[in-house]
Amino acid sequence: MRLRPPSGAGMAACGTSSSRRPSPVDEDVDLVVDGDDSATYGPSQYSEQDVIVMSADGGPHEDKEREALREAVIR
């Protein structure tokens, strides 16, 4: 048995809805990512060390690369 809405009732009769109205959120607004929003959102959960893999068996060359990567992330 297949359930169908009464003729002319549309998708709303199926328990789903759709809207063609514009979203109340403006999608063209710039996102600021370098501000300090800790008062609003709380302390940060991640730092650069969570992103950059730190290996203990690297030589001087790897240390130099790691430092360059860390500087690039911080900027």
N, C-alpha and C positions, 0 to 999 in steps of 0.2 A: 504494500500500500504506500503510495506517495502522497505526502501532504502538500497541498497547494493553497495559496491565499485565495479568497473569493475574487472573482473577476473584477478588475479595476482597482483592487485594494493596494496594489504595489508592494514593494519590499517591506514597508513598515509593518504590514500585516504578518510578515514572517518572523518578526522579532528583531529585525536588524534595521538600522537607519543609516542614511547617508545625508550629507550636506554639501551644498555647492557654495556656501557662504565663505568669504575669506576668513582665515584664521585670525583670532584676536592678537596673536603674537606676530610682531613685524619681523619677517625673515631677513630684512635688509639691514638690521641693526648690527653694528660692529660689536664683536665679542672682545672684551678687554681681558687678557689673560695674565698681564704682568702686575696687576694691582694686588694689594694686600686686603683680602676679604675675610681674614680670620675672625673679625668681630661678627660677621654675618654667618659664615659657614663653619667656624671652628678651626682648630689647628690643622695644618697640612698632614695628610696621611702618608705621603711619599716624599722621598728626596732623590737627589741625583744618584746616590748609592743604590737605590732600589732599581734604577734603570741601567746603570753601568755595571757590567759584570766585573768583579774584582777577583783576579786570580793570584794566588800566592807564589806560583812557580814561574813568573815572568822575569825576564832580564831587564837590563837598563833600557833597551829599545822598547819593550812593552810598557815600561813605566812612563816613557816619554809619550807614547801614543795615548795611554790612558789619561795623562795630564792634559794633552791637547783636546781629547774628547770631552773631558770634564769642563774645560774652559769654554768649549763650543756650546755645551748644554746650559751652562750658567748664564751666558750672554743672551 
